[in-house]
Amino acid sequence: MSYPAEELTNKPFAAQLSNVYLSILALFCFKLFIKISLNLLTYFYIVRGNRKEAARISAEFYDYGSWADRSPLHDAAGQGRLLALRNLILQGHNVNVMTIDHVTPLHEACLGDHVACARALIDAGANVNASTIDGVTPLFNACTVGSVPCTEVLLENGAKPQTPTFHPSPIHEATSKGHSGCVEALVTWGADVDMDIPHLGTALYTACVCQELECARKLLREGANVQKGKSLESPLHAAAEKDCTAVVKLLLDFGADINARNMEFQRPVEVAPASSITEGFLLCWGIMNQINSVAMLFCIFIVITIVIIFIINFRFFIFG
């Protein structure tokens, strides 16, 4: 007697895989058909002048928790079509409508650097702290593309400059992309420059890994801890390993410890590429530090000697 499970097991793997792809294709076609039908129906009611019915249909199929991929608001916000966006808002469309992944129109506007659309959505009540299923906020999207205007608009309207530890961090994202303007805005509105994410480290460490000199300088001027990196790995270790001499010099100018040890008990000079400019620079810096230390000790010795001689001579002069 043959069982369905046994029949499925006995089928070639290629045949089973093709069935999966056919199922996915059928589902995609069905969703596309439904979406086109809904858009046509909405358009029909708008043409007929029944905007309330059009808004009701949109709200019913595109509201919270809907499986629909994108709403007309998402398209208008993502493409920067401000007039169309305002018309949709006036028709009663929900500005906080979400896709399957909880992406809102405000996410799309910020990702496209459309500050006017973002402002219109916020004025209509959009949630500035809306989060996707991956923890991405509109502020994170603004920092991804380096949109300082969108970043400032969001922060001015209550967006949180700092997210929970295991969520995508706007300041780390801005730093990794080299968007120093966004970094400055975030810090101004209260973001912690020393925020430490276990798998990323601090924002300064991220700047060193990504070789973003201006972001590193901005963070250090805002008070970032020059020694705090990722676990025992200091920012100087990261910059040395990437052979970024400019960042290495910046860190040393701000007091980075050239003799700091990482998990492997290595100093920054030991993780720098062999025979690289950075390795040579660190070696020279270390030698200069030793010379300065010796010179300092010698000066102290001379001063102490002079003081002792002066005291002896003074006593001899007083007491004969």
Backbone as numpy.savetxt, mean C-alpha at the origin, in Angstrom:
# Nx Ny Nz CAx CAy CAz Cx Cy Cz
-22.30 -54.14 -11.43 -23.15 -52.95 -11.43 -22.26 -51.70 -11.43
-22.58 -50.75 -12.30 -21.75 -49.55 -12.44 -22.40 -48.40 -11.68
-21.60 -47.70 -10.92 -22.09 -46.56 -10.14 -21.64 -45.27 -10.81
-22.44 -44.19 -10.64 -22.07 -42.91 -11.26 -20.69 -42.43 -10.86
-20.34 -42.62 -9.57 -19.03 -42.16 -9.10 -17.90 -42.91 -9.79
-18.14 -44.24 -10.01 -17.13 -45.05 -10.68 -16.99 -44.64 -12.14
-18.16 -44.32 -12.77 -18.12 -43.90 -14.18 -17.32 -42.60 -14.32
-17.54 -41.67 -13.35 -16.82 -40.41 -13.40 -15.32 -40.62 -13.22
-14.98 -41.56 -12.33 -13.57 -41.85 -12.06 -12.90 -42.48 -13.27
-13.68 -43.32 -14.01 -13.11 -44.02 -15.15 -12.96 -43.14 -16.39
-13.62 -41.97 -16.39 -13.51 -41.08 -17.55 -12.10 -40.49 -17.62
-11.62 -40.24 -18.83 -10.31 -39.60 -18.97 -10.32 -38.22 -18.30
-9.15 -37.82 -17.81 -9.06 -36.53 -17.11 -9.42 -35.37 -18.05
-9.01 -35.45 -19.30 -9.29 -34.39 -20.27 -10.79 -34.19 -20.44
-11.55 -35.32 -20.46 -13.01 -35.22 -20.63 -13.64 -34.56 -19.41
-13.16 -34.91 -18.21 -13.69 -34.29 -16.99 -13.38 -32.79 -16.98
-12.17 -32.43 -17.40 -11.77 -31.03 -17.41 -12.61 -30.23 -18.41
-12.90 -30.82 -19.57 -13.70 -30.13 -20.57 -15.11 -29.88 -20.06
-15.65 -30.81 -19.26 -16.98 -30.62 -18.68 -16.99 -29.43 -17.72
-15.92 -29.27 -16.97 -15.82 -28.14 -16.03 -15.79 -26.83 -16.80
-14.99 -26.79 -17.86 -14.90 -25.56 -18.66 -16.23 -25.23 -19.33
-16.93 -26.25 -19.80 -18.24 -26.03 -20.42 -19.23 -25.47 -19.41
-19.18 -25.96 -18.19 -20.07 -25.47 -17.13 -19.79 -24.01 -16.82
-18.50 -23.67 -16.73 -18.12 -22.28 -16.46 -18.57 -21.37 -17.59
-18.38 -21.82 -18.83 -18.79 -21.03 -19.99 -20.30 -20.83 -20.01
-21.05 -21.88 -19.69 -22.51 -21.78 -19.67 -22.97 -20.79 -18.61
-22.34 -20.83 -17.44 -22.70 -19.90 -16.36 -22.38 -18.46 -16.76
-21.23 -18.26 -17.39 -20.85 -16.92 -17.84 -21.85 -16.38 -18.86
-22.23 -17.22 -19.82 -23.19 -16.80 -20.86 -24.55 -16.46 -20.24
-24.96 -17.25 -19.24 -26.24 -16.99 -18.58 -26.20 -15.65 -17.86
-25.11 -15.40 -17.12 -24.99 -14.13 -16.40 -24.96 -12.95 -17.37
-24.25 -13.12 -18.49 -24.17 -12.05 -19.48 -25.54 -11.76 -20.08
-26.30 -12.82 -20.36 -27.64 -12.66 -20.91 -28.54 -11.90 -19.93
-28.50 -12.28 -18.65 -29.32 -11.63 -17.63 -28.94 -10.16 -17.50
-27.64 -9.89 -17.49 -27.18 -8.51 -17.32 -27.62 -7.63 -18.49
-27.48 -8.13 -19.71 -27.90 -7.36 -20.88 -29.39 -7.11 -20.84
-30.15 -8.13 -20.46 -31.61 -8.00 -20.38 -32.00 -6.93 -19.37
-31.34 -6.93 -18.21 -31.65 -5.95 -17.17 -31.30 -4.54 -17.62
-30.16 -4.39 -18.27 -29.77 -3.06 -18.77 -30.74 -2.55 -19.82
-31.18 -3.44 -20.71 -32.16 -3.05 -21.73 -33.49 -2.66 -21.09
-33.89 -3.41 -20.08 -35.15 -3.11 -19.40 -35.07 -1.78 -18.67
-33.94 -1.54 -18.02 -33.75 -0.26 -17.32 -33.77 0.89 -18.31
-33.08 0.71 -19.43 -33.04 1.75 -20.46 -34.44 2.01 -21.01
-35.23 0.93 -21.18 -36.59 1.06 -21.70 -37.43 1.95 -20.78
-37.33 1.74 -19.49 -38.12 2.53 -18.54 -37.64 3.97 -18.49
-36.32 4.18 -18.66 -35.81 5.55 -18.68 -36.33 6.29 -19.90
-36.31 5.61 -21.06 -36.82 6.22 -22.29 -38.30 6.55 -22.16
-39.05 5.65 -21.51 -40.49 5.87 -21.32 -40.77 6.94 -20.26
-39.72 7.42 -19.60 -39.90 8.45 -18.59 -40.19 7.94 -17.20
-40.22 6.62 -17.03 -40.53 6.04 -15.72 -39.22 5.77 -14.97
-38.60 6.84 -14.47 -37.31 6.73 -13.80 -37.41 5.97 -12.48
-38.54 6.07 -11.80 -38.71 5.37 -10.53 -38.65 3.86 -10.73
-39.30 3.39 -11.81 -39.29 1.96 -12.09 -37.89 1.49 -12.47
-37.18 2.35 -13.22 -35.80 2.02 -13.60 -34.91 1.91 -12.37
-35.09 2.85 -11.42 -34.30 2.81 -10.19 -34.64 1.58 -9.36
-35.95 1.20 -9.36 -36.37 0.03 -8.59 -35.73 -1.24 -9.13
-35.69 -1.36 -10.46 -35.08 -2.54 -11.09 -33.59 -2.59 -10.77
-32.93 -1.41 -10.85 -31.50 -1.36 -10.56 -31.22 -1.75 -9.11
-32.04 -1.21 -8.20 -31.83 -1.51 -6.78 -32.07 -2.98 -6.48
-33.06 -3.57 -7.16 -33.41 -4.96 -6.89 -32.31 -5.92 -7.33
-31.69 -5.62 -8.45 -30.71 -6.56 -9.00 -29.26 -6.19 -8.72
-29.02 -4.93 -8.30 -27.63 -4.51 -8.07 -27.35 -4.12 -6.63
-28.26 -4.39 -5.72 -28.09 -3.95 -4.34 -27.10 -4.84 -3.60
-26.93 -4.59 -2.29 -25.97 -5.34 -1.47 -26.17 -6.83 -1.63
-25.08 -7.53 -1.75 -25.12 -8.99 -1.79 -25.49 -9.55 -3.14
-25.69 -8.72 -4.14 -26.08 -9.21 -5.45 -24.92 -9.95 -6.10
-25.27 -10.92 -6.96 -24.22 -11.63 -7.68 -23.83 -10.91 -8.96
-24.57 -9.84 -9.27 -24.29 -9.10 -10.50 -22.87 -8.55 -10.47
-22.22 -8.58 -11.61 -20.81 -8.19 -11.66 -20.62 -6.70 -11.45
-21.23 -5.89 -12.30 -21.06 -4.44 -12.21 -22.39 -3.75 -12.50
-22.57 -2.60 -11.87 -23.78 -1.80 -12.10 -23.43 -0.63 -13.02
-24.43 0.09 -13.53 -24.14 1.28 -14.33 -23.30 2.31 -13.56
-23.50 2.36 -12.23 -22.70 3.29 -11.42 -21.22 2.91 -11.45
-20.94 1.63 -11.40 -19.54 1.16 -11.47 -18.90 1.61 -12.79
-19.64 1.42 -13.87 -19.10 1.78 -15.19 -18.85 3.27 -15.30
-19.82 4.08 -14.86 -19.69 5.53 -14.96 -18.54 6.04 -14.08
-18.44 5.51 -12.86 -17.38 5.95 -11.94 -16.00 5.51 -12.43
-15.91 4.28 -12.93 -14.63 3.76 -13.39 -14.12 4.46 -14.64
-15.05 4.96 -15.46 -14.67 5.64 -16.71 -14.60 7.15 -16.55
-14.93 7.65 -15.36 -14.85 9.09 -15.11 -15.94 9.89 -15.78
-17.08 9.28 -16.07 -18.19 9.99 -16.72 -19.06 10.64 -15.64
-18.68 11.86 -15.27 -19.30 12.56 -14.15 -20.78 12.85 -14.39
-21.12 13.34 -15.59 -22.51 13.68 -15.89 -23.41 12.45 -15.81
-22.96 11.35 -16.40 -23.74 10.11 -16.35 -23.88 9.63 -14.91
-22.80 9.77 -14.14 -22.83 9.35 -12.74 -23.85 10.16 -11.95
-23.85 11.46 -12.16 -24.81 12.32 -11.44 -26.24 11.99 -11.84
-26.46 11.72 -13.11 -27.81 11.36 -13.56 -28.28 10.06 -12.91
-27.39 9.10 -12.81 -27.74 7.82 -12.18 -28.06 8.02 -10.69
-27.29 8.89 -10.04 -27.55 9.17 -8.62 -28.90 9.85 -8.46
-29.21 10.80 -9.36 -30.50 11.49 -9.30 -31.67 10.54 -9.56
-31.41 9.50 -10.34 -32.46 8.51 -10.62 -32.71 7.58 -9.43
-31.87 7.68 -8.41 -32.09 6.87 -7.22 -31.22 5.65 -7.10
-30.21 5.52 -7.93 -29.33 4.36 -7.83 -28.56 4.38 -6.51
-28.35 3.22 -5.95 -27.66 3.09 -4.67 -26.16 3.30 -4.87
-25.60 4.33 -4.23 -24.17 4.65 -4.42 -23.26 3.63 -3.73
-23.83 2.81 -2.86 -23.03 1.79 -2.17 -23.25 0.39 -2.74
-23.75 0.33 -3.97 -23.96 -0.96 -4.62 -22.63 -1.69 -4.73
-22.66 -3.02 -4.58 -21.42 -3.81 -4.58 -21.47 -4.94 -5.61
-20.31 -5.31 -6.10 -20.18 -6.48 -6.97 -20.04 -7.72 -6.09
-19.80 -8.84 -6.73 -19.61 -10.09 -5.98 -18.47 -9.94 -4.97
-17.42 -9.24 -5.37 -16.23 -9.08 -4.52 -16.33 -7.87 -3.60
-17.54 -7.27 -3.51 -17.79 -6.11 -2.65 -17.06 -4.86 -3.12
-16.87 -4.74 -4.42 -16.28 -3.53 -4.99 -17.39 -2.52 -5.20
-17.21 -1.30 -4.71 -18.21 -0.24 -4.84 -17.81 0.73 -5.96
-18.74 1.58 -6.40 -18.38 2.60 -7.40 -17.26 3.52 -6.92
-17.21 3.77 -5.61 -16.14 4.62 -5.08 -14.77 3.96 -5.24
-14.71 2.64 -5.10 -13.47 1.91 -5.39 -13.02 2.18 -6.82
-13.99 2.10 -7.75 -13.67 2.27 -9.17 -13.22 3.70 -9.47
-13.90 4.68 -8.88 -13.55 6.08 -9.12 -12.13 6.38 -8.65
-11.77 5.85 -7.48 -10.43 6.10 -6.93 -9.35 5.37 -7.72
-9.67 4.16 -8.18 -8.71 3.40 -8.97 -8.45 4.06 -10.31
-9.45 4.80 -10.81 -9.29 5.51 -12.08 -8.80 6.93 -11.92
-8.53 7.36 -10.67 -8.08 8.72 -10.38 -9.10 9.76 -10.85
-10.38 9.46 -10.64 -11.45 10.38 -11.02 -11.97 11.06 -9.76
-11.30 12.14 -9.36 -11.61 12.78 -8.09 -13.00 13.42 -8.10
-13.44 13.96 -9.24 -14.77 14.57 -9.31 -15.86 13.53 -9.09
-15.68 12.35 -9.68 -16.64 11.26 -9.49 -16.62 10.78 -8.03
-15.42 10.69 -7.47 -15.31 10.27 -6.07 -16.02 11.25 -5.15
-15.85 12.54 -5.43 -16.50 13.56 -4.60 -18.02 13.49 -4.74
-18.50 13.27 -5.96 -19.95 13.17 -6.19 -20.54 11.98 -5.44
-19.84 10.86 -5.45 -20.31 9.67 -4.75 -20.32 9.89 -3.23
-19.26 10.52 -2.73 -19.18 10.78 -1.28 -20.28 11.73 -0.85
-20.52 12.77 -1.66 -21.59 13.73 -1.34 -22.96 13.06 -1.33
-23.09 11.98 -2.11 -24.36 11.25 -2.17 -24.46 10.17 -1.10
-23.42 10.05 -0.25 -23.50 9.10 0.86 -22.68 7.84 0.71
-21.74 7.81 -0.21 -20.92 6.61 -0.39 -20.07 6.35 0.85
-19.89 5.08 1.17 -19.10 4.67 2.33 -17.61 4.76 1.99
-16.91 5.69 2.63 -15.49 5.90 2.30 -14.60 4.79 2.85
-15.14 4.00 3.77 -14.36 2.89 4.35 -14.86 1.53 3.89
-15.58 1.51 2.76 -16.06 0.23 2.22 -14.87 -0.66 1.91
-15.04 -1.94 2.20 -13.93 -2.89 2.04 -14.36 -4.06 1.17
-13.48 -4.46 0.25 -13.76 -5.62 -0.59 -13.51 -6.89 0.23
-13.78 -8.04 -0.37 -13.56 -9.29 0.35 -12.08 -9.51 0.64
-11.21 -8.78 -0.06 -9.77 -8.87 0.18 -9.27 -7.79 1.14
-10.19 -6.97 1.65 -9.81 -5.92 2.58 -9.35 -4.64 1.93
-9.55 -4.50 0.62 -9.12 -3.30 -0.11 -10.15 -2.19 0.06
-9.70 -1.01 0.41 -10.57 0.16 0.58 -10.37 1.13 -0.59
-11.29 2.10 -0.76 -11.07 3.13 -1.78 -9.75 3.88 -1.58
-9.37 4.09 -0.31 -8.11 4.77 -0.02 -6.92 3.97 -0.52
-6.98 2.66 -0.37 -5.92 1.79 -0.88 -5.81 1.93 -2.39
-6.96 1.96 -3.08 -6.94 2.12 -4.54 -6.35 3.45 -4.95
-6.69 4.51 -4.21 -6.15 5.84 -4.52 -4.63 5.84 -4.36
-4.13 5.15 -3.34 -2.68 5.06 -3.11 -2.00 4.18 -4.16
-2.72 3.20 -4.69 -2.17 2.32 -5.72 -1.81 3.11 -6.97
-2.70 4.02 -7.37 -2.47 4.80 -8.60 -1.78 6.13 -8.31
-1.54 6.43 -7.04 -0.86 7.67 -6.69 -1.72 8.90 -6.82
-3.02 8.76 -6.60 -3.94 9.89 -6.73 -4.00 10.67 -5.42
-3.21 11.73 -5.33 -3.21 12.56 -4.13 -4.55 13.25 -3.92
-5.19 13.80 -4.99 -6.51 14.42 -4.80 -7.55 13.46 -4.23
-7.62 12.24 -4.76 -8.57 11.25 -4.24 -8.23 10.88 -2.80
-6.94 10.73 -2.53 -6.50 10.40 -1.17 -6.95 11.46 -0.18
-6.75 12.73 -0.55 -7.11 13.83 0.35 -8.62 13.94 0.53
-9.38 13.75 -0.56 -10.85 13.81 -0.47 -11.37 12.73 0.47
-10.84 11.54 0.34 -11.26 10.42 1.19 -10.93 10.69 2.65
-9.71 11.15 2.91 -9.29 11.42 4.29 -10.10 12.55 4.91
-10.39 13.57 4.12 -11.20 14.70 4.60 -12.61 14.28 4.96
-13.07 13.19 4.36 -14.45 12.74 4.60 -14.53 11.49 5.48
-13.49 11.26 6.26 -13.57 10.22 7.28 -12.93 8.89 6.97
-12.20 8.78 5.87 -11.53 7.51 5.57 -10.44 7.26 6.61
-10.32 6.02 7.04 -9.31 5.66 8.03 -7.94 5.55 7.36
-6.96 6.34 7.82 -5.64 6.31 7.18 -4.87 5.02 7.43
-5.33 4.26 8.42 -4.62 3.04 8.80 -5.60 1.89 8.93
-5.26 0.74 8.38 -6.13 -0.43 8.41 -5.63 -1.43 9.45
-6.47 -2.43 9.81 -5.99 -3.48 10.72 -4.74 -4.16 10.17
-4.00 -4.77 11.05 -2.66 -5.31 10.73 -2.63 -6.21 9.51
-3.61 -7.10 9.37 -3.53 -8.10 8.30 -4.31 -7.68 7.05
-4.78 -6.43 6.99 -5.46 -5.93 5.80 -4.46 -5.17 4.93
-4.75 -5.02 3.65 -3.86 -4.23 2.78 -3.67 -2.82 3.34
-2.45 -2.38 3.45 -2.13 -1.10 4.09 -1.90 0.00 3.05
-2.66 1.10 3.12 -2.47 2.20 2.16 -1.06 2.78 2.17
-0.46 2.96 3.37 0.86 3.59 3.42 1.94 2.67 2.85
1.79 1.36 3.03 2.73 0.42 2.43 2.56 0.39 0.91
1.30 0.46 0.46 1.03 0.44 -0.99 1.59 1.69 -1.65
1.34 2.85 -1.06 1.85 4.10 -1.62 3.37 4.10 -1.65
3.98 3.60 -0.59 5.44 3.54 -0.51 6.03 2.61 -1.56
5.42 1.45 -1.73 5.95 0.47 -2.69 5.87 0.97 -4.12
4.91 1.89 -4.39 4.75 2.43 -5.75 5.50 3.75 -5.93
6.10 4.27 -4.86 6.85 5.52 -4.98 6.00 6.76 -4.97
4.80 6.69 -4.40 3.89 7.84 -4.38 4.07 8.61 -3.08
5.10 9.45 -3.04 5.44 10.17 -1.81 4.36 11.17 -1.41
3.62 11.71 -2.39 2.54 12.64 -2.08 1.44 11.97 -1.26
1.11 10.75 -1.63 0.11 9.99 -0.87 0.63 9.64 0.52
1.91 9.31 0.60 2.52 9.01 1.90 2.41 10.22 2.82
2.72 11.39 2.28 2.65 12.62 3.08 1.23 12.89 3.57
0.25 12.70 2.67 -1.15 12.92 3.06 -1.58 11.95 4.15
-1.19 10.70 4.03 -1.56 9.68 5.03 -0.96 10.00 6.39
0.30 10.39 6.40 0.97 10.71 7.67 0.35 11.95 8.30
0.02 12.93 7.46 -0.62 14.16 7.96 -1.93 13.86 8.66
-2.66 12.86 8.15 -3.95 12.51 8.72 -3.86 11.39 9.75
-2.68 11.10 10.23 -2.55 10.22 11.39 -2.07 8.81 11.16
-1.62 8.47 9.96 -1.10 7.12 9.73 0.20 6.92 10.51
0.38 5.74 11.07 1.58 5.41 11.85 2.73 5.08 10.90
3.78 5.90 10.93 4.92 5.68 10.03 5.68 4.40 10.37
5.51 3.93 11.59 6.21 2.71 12.02 5.29 1.50 12.07
4.14 1.57 11.39 3.23 0.43 11.38 3.94 -0.79 10.81
3.90 -1.87 11.56 4.64 -3.09 11.19 3.67 -4.19 10.80
3.73 -4.61 9.54 2.91 -5.72 9.06 3.83 -6.95 8.98
3.44 -8.06 9.61 4.35 -9.22 9.71 5.02 -9.64 8.41
4.26 -9.70 7.31 4.84 -10.20 6.06 5.48 -9.10 5.21
5.32 -7.83 5.63 5.89 -6.72 4.86 6.92 -5.91 5.64
6.78 -5.90 6.97 7.63 -5.04 7.77 7.04 -3.65 7.86
7.89 -2.66 8.09 7.44 -1.27 8.17 7.40 -0.65 6.77
6.79 0.54 6.71 6.74 1.25 5.43 8.15 1.63 4.97
9.02 1.99 5.92 10.40 2.33 5.56 11.12 1.11 4.99
10.90 -0.04 5.57 11.50 -1.27 5.06 11.01 -1.54 3.63
9.71 -1.31 3.41 9.13 -1.48 2.07 9.78 -0.53 1.08
9.99 0.72 1.50 10.64 1.71 0.63 12.04 1.25 0.25
12.75 0.64 1.18 14.12 0.17 0.91 14.11 -1.04 -0.02
13.16 -1.94 0.19 13.04 -3.12 -0.68 12.72 -2.69 -2.11
11.84 -1.70 -2.24 11.41 -1.23 -3.57 12.30 -0.12 -4.12
13.34 0.26 -3.35 14.31 1.27 -3.77 13.65 2.61 -4.09
12.73 3.03 -3.23 12.02 4.29 -3.40 12.64 5.34 -2.48
13.58 6.09 -3.03 14.37 7.04 -2.24 13.52 8.15 -1.63
12.65 8.77 -2.44 11.85 9.90 -1.95 10.89 9.49 -0.85
10.30 8.31 -1.00 9.39 7.82 0.05 10.15 7.54 1.33
11.34 6.96 1.20 12.17 6.69 2.38 12.54 8.00 3.07
12.92 9.01 2.28 13.27 10.31 2.86 12.06 10.94 3.56
10.90 10.85 2.93 9.67 11.41 3.52 9.36 10.74 4.85
9.45 9.42 4.90 9.15 8.68 6.13 10.13 9.02 7.24
11.40 9.12 6.89 12.42 9.44 7.90 12.23 10.85 8.45
11.89 11.78 7.58 11.64 13.15 8.04 10.40 13.24 8.91
9.47 12.31 8.70 8.24 12.29 9.52 8.44 11.50 10.81
9.66 11.03 11.05 9.96 10.39 12.33 10.02 8.89 12.33
10.09 8.26 11.17 10.16 6.80 11.12 11.43 6.29 11.81
11.30 5.17 12.50 12.44 4.55 13.18 13.38 3.94 12.15
14.60 4.46 12.06 15.55 4.03 11.04 16.01 2.60 11.23
15.83 2.07 12.44 16.27 0.70 12.72 15.16 -0.34 12.57
13.91 0.10 12.52 12.78 -0.83 12.52 12.47 -1.28 11.10
12.59 -2.58 10.86 12.33 -3.12 9.53 11.36 -4.27 9.56
11.84 -5.44 9.20 11.01 -6.65 9.19 11.70 -7.69 10.07
11.09 -7.98 11.20 11.69 -8.87 12.19 13.07 -8.30 12.56
14.14 -9.08 12.46 15.49 -8.58 12.79 16.19 -7.94 11.59
15.52 -7.97 10.45 16.10 -7.37 9.24 15.86 -5.86 9.27
16.92 -5.08 9.27 16.78 -3.63 9.33 16.58 -3.07 7.92
16.07 -1.83 7.81 15.96 -1.20 6.49 17.31 -1.14 5.77
18.39 -0.96 6.54 19.73 -0.90 5.93 20.10 -2.23 5.29
19.71 -3.33 5.90 19.94 -4.65 5.30 19.23 -4.74 3.94
17.97 -4.28 3.90 17.19 -4.36 2.66 17.81 -3.50 1.56
18.20 -2.28 1.90 18.81 -1.38 0.91 20.14 -1.92 0.42
20.94 -2.48 1.32 22.24 -3.04 0.94 22.07 -4.25 0.03
21.10 -5.09 0.37 20.86 -6.30 -0.44 20.41 -5.94 -1.85
19.67 -4.82 -1.98 19.20 -4.37 -3.30 20.25 -3.54 -4.03
21.40 -3.32 -3.40 22.49 -2.55 -4.00 22.03 -1.13 -4.36
21.25 -0.53 -3.45 20.76 0.83 -3.66 21.58 1.78 -2.79
22.66 2.28 -3.34 23.60 3.10 -2.57 22.97 4.39 -2.07
22.09 4.99 -2.87 21.46 6.25 -2.48 20.63 6.08 -1.21
19.86 5.01 -1.15 19.04 4.75 0.04 19.93 4.38 1.23
20.99 3.62 0.97 21.94 3.26 2.03 22.54 4.51 2.67
22.97 5.45 1.83 23.56 6.70 2.34 22.53 7.49 3.15
21.29 7.53 2.64 20.23 8.25 3.35 20.01 7.66 4.75
19.94 6.34 4.82 19.73 5.67 6.11 20.88 5.94 7.08
22.11 5.89 6.56 23.28 6.15 7.41 23.30 7.60 7.89
22.86 8.52 7.03 22.79 9.93 7.43 21.79 10.14 8.57
20.77 9.28 8.62 19.76 9.37 9.68 20.08 8.47 10.87
21.31 7.95 10.90 21.76 7.23 12.09 21.58 5.74 12.09
21.42 5.11 10.93 21.27 3.65 10.89 22.53 2.98 11.41
22.34 1.87 12.11 23.46 1.12 12.69 24.11 0.24 11.62
25.34 0.58 11.25 26.04 -0.17 10.20 26.44 -1.56 10.67
26.42 -1.78 11.97 26.82 -3.09 12.51 25.64 -3.93 12.99
24.41 -3.53 12.62 23.22 -4.30 13.01 23.28 -5.70 12.40
22.75 -6.68 13.13 22.77 -8.08 12.67 21.35 -8.55 12.37
21.21 -9.35 11.31 19.90 -9.91 10.97 19.75 -11.32 11.55
18.75 -12.05 11.07 18.47 -13.40 11.60 19.66 -14.33 11.37
20.39 -14.11 10.28 21.56 -14.95 9.97 22.84 -14.38 10.60
22.67 -13.38 11.47 23.78 -12.75 12.16 24.73 -12.06 11.18
24.16 -11.52 10.10 24.96 -10.82 9.09 24.78 -9.31 9.23
25.84 -8.58 8.94 25.77 -7.12 8.90 25.33 -6.69 7.50
24.88 -5.44 7.35 24.46 -4.96 6.02 25.53 -5.14 4.94
26.80 -4.89 5.29 27.87 -5.02 4.30 28.01 -6.47 3.82
27.60 -7.41 4.65 27.73 -8.83 4.30 26.59 -9.33 3.42
25.47 -8.59 3.37 24.36 -9.00 2.49 24.39 -8.24 1.17
25.24 -7.22 1.07 25.36 -6.47 -0.19 26.02 -7.36 -1.24
25.65 -7.19 -2.52 26.27 -7.98 -3.59 27.79 -7.81 -3.60
28.49 -8.90 -3.83 29.95 -8.87 -3.81 30.49 -7.93 -4.88
31.50 -7.17 -4.51 32.19 -6.23 -5.42 31.26 -5.14 -5.96
30.16 -4.88 -5.28 29.23 -3.85 -5.72 29.63 -2.49 -5.15
29.03 -1.42 -5.70 29.30 -0.07 -5.21 28.85 0.06 -3.76
27.70 -0.56 -3.47 27.16 -0.48 -2.10 28.09 -1.14 -1.10
28.64 -2.29 -1.46 29.57 -2.98 -0.56 30.78 -2.10 -0.29
31.34 -1.51 -1.35 32.49 -0.63 -1.19 32.17 0.59 -0.34
30.97 1.14 -0.56 30.55 2.32 0.21 30.43 1.99 1.70
29.81 0.84 1.99 29.65 0.43 3.39 30.99 0.15 4.06
31.91 -0.46 3.31 33.25 -0.72 3.85 33.96 0.59 4.18
33.88 1.54 3.25 34.52 2.85 3.47 33.88 3.57 4.66
32.55 3.49 4.73 31.84 4.14 5.84 32.27 3.53 7.17
32.40 2.20 7.19 32.83 1.51 8.41 34.23 1.91 8.82
35.13 2.01 7.83 36.51 2.41 8.12 36.55 3.84 8.66
35.77 4.73 8.02 35.72 6.12 8.47 35.19 6.21 9.90
34.19 5.38 10.20 33.66 5.35 11.56 34.73 4.93 12.56
35.51 3.91 12.17 36.59 3.44 13.06 37.65 4.52 13.25
37.99 5.20 12.13 38.97 6.29 12.21 38.45 7.41 13.11
37.18 7.74 12.93 36.58 8.79 13.76 36.57 8.39 15.23
36.29 7.09 15.47 36.28 6.61 16.86 37.67 6.70 17.47
38.69 6.28 16.70 40.07 6.35 17.18 40.48 7.80 17.40
40.10 8.66 16.45 40.43 10.09 16.58 39.76 10.69 17.81
38.51 10.28 18.04 37.79 10.77 19.21 38.48 10.33 20.50
38.88 9.07 20.55 39.58 8.56 21.73 40.91 9.28 21.94
41.61 9.54 20.83 42.89 10.24 20.91 42.70 11.66 21.45
41.65 12.32 20.95 41.36 13.68 21.42 41.03 13.68 22.91
40.24 12.69 23.32 39.90 12.58 24.74 41.16 12.37 25.58
42.05 11.50 25.06 43.32 11.23 25.76 44.15 12.50 25.89
44.24 13.27 24.81 45.02 14.52 24.82 44.44 15.50 25.83
43.10 15.62 25.82 42.44 16.56 26.75 42.71 16.15 28.19
42.57 14.86 28.48 42.81 14.37 29.85 44.26 14.61 30.26
45.20 14.37 29.32 46.63 14.58 29.60 46.90 16.05 29.92
46.32 16.93 29.12 46.52 18.38 29.35 45.96 18.79 30.71
44.78 18.25 31.03 44.16 18.59 32.32 45.04 18.12 33.47
45.57 16.89 33.36 46.43 16.35 34.42 47.69 17.20 34.58
48.32 17.55 33.44 49.54 18.39 33.48 49.24 19.74 34.11
48.07 20.29 33.75 47.69 21.60 34.30 47.51 21.51 35.82
46.85 20.43 36.27 46.62 20.27 37.72 47.94 20.12 38.46
48.87 19.33 37.90 50.19 19.12 38.53 50.95 20.44 38.61
50.96 21.18 37.51 51.67 22.46 37.48 51.03 23.47 38.43
49.70 23.42 38.51 48.99 24.36 39.38 49.34 24.08 40.85
49.36 22.79 41.21 49.70 22.42 42.58 51.16 22.81 42.90
52.04 22.60 41.92 53.45 22.97 42.12 53.60 24.47 42.31
52.82 25.25 41.54 52.88 26.70 41.62 52.34 27.20 42.97
51.29 26.55 43.47 50.66 26.99 44.72 51.50 26.60 45.93
51.95 25.36 45.93 52.63 24.85 47.11 54.16 24.90 47.00
54.62 25.37 45.86 56.07 25.49 45.69 56.65 24.16 45.41
